[in-house]
Amino acid sequence: MRWEKAVADGLASGVSHAFGIFDKTLCDIQEVGMSPSDHWWLLEREDACGACREAAIVIDGRWPRSMRIEDARVSVARRL
């Protein structure tokens, strides 16, 4: 639960993408005005982008277990 859902006018409906950094999704889509929403992006959801899911699993696997809990979740984009 450490990813925010990406929002932008140019993203296709019916697929949710995880917001990464540098105004891109985890699957490398970049849209003008893209931002993280106030809602979490969950890889378990049926509408989750498969490429974002794969990237999230790899990235999350590199984080220490203690940083994977809800209280350790910090929005990178909101700190930039």
C-alpha positions in Angstrom: 0.0 0.0 0.0 2.7 2.5 -0.9 1.6 3.5 -4.4 -0.8 6.3 -5.3 -3.1 6.0 -8.3 -1.9 8.2 -11.2 -4.4 10.7 -12.6 -4.3 12.6 -15.9 -6.7 13.5 -18.6 -4.7 11.4 -21.2 -4.8 8.1 -19.3 -7.1 5.4 -20.7 -10.2 4.7 -18.6 -10.7 1.2 -17.2 -7.0 0.7 -16.3 -5.5 2.1 -13.1 -1.8 3.0 -13.1 0.6 3.5 -10.2 2.2 7.0 -10.0 5.9 6.7 -10.0 8.3 9.7 -10.1 9.1 12.4 -12.6 5.4 12.6 -13.6 5.4 9.0 -15.0 3.6 5.8 -14.2 5.5 2.8 -13.1 5.0 1.4 -16.6 6.6 4.6 -18.0 3.6 6.5 -19.3 4.0 10.2 -19.1 1.1 12.7 -19.5 1.1 16.4 -19.1 -0.4 17.3 -15.7 -0.2 13.8 -14.3 -0.2 13.7 -10.5 -0.8 11.2 -7.7 -4.3 10.9 -6.5 -5.4 10.8 -2.9 -6.3 7.2 -3.4 -4.0 4.2 -3.2 -3.1 2.1 -6.2 -3.4 -1.6 -5.3 -1.8 -4.2 -7.5 -4.4 -6.7 -6.4 -7.2 -4.8 -8.1 -8.6 -6.3 -11.3 -8.1 -3.0 -13.2 -4.5 -2.6 -12.2 -2.1 -2.2 -15.1 -0.1 -5.4 -15.6 3.2 -3.6 -16.3 2.7 -1.3 -13.3 2.0 -4.4 -11.2 5.3 -6.1 -12.4 7.3 -3.0 -11.7 5.7 -2.5 -8.2 6.5 -6.1 -7.3 10.2 -5.6 -8.3 10.5 -2.3 -6.6 8.7 -3.3 -3.4 10.9 -6.4 -3.2 14.0 -4.2 -2.9 12.6 -2.3 0.2 13.3 -3.5 3.7 10.3 -5.2 5.3 10.1 -2.5 8.0 9.5 0.1 5.3 6.6 -1.9 3.7 4.1 -1.2 6.5 1.4 1.4 6.2 3.0 3.8 8.8 6.2 3.9 6.7 4.4 4.9 3.5 5.5 8.4 2.3 4.6 10.0 -1.0 7.8 10.7 -2.9 6.1 13.0 -5.3 4.6 15.2 -2.6 8.1 15.6 -1.0 9.7 16.9 -4.3 
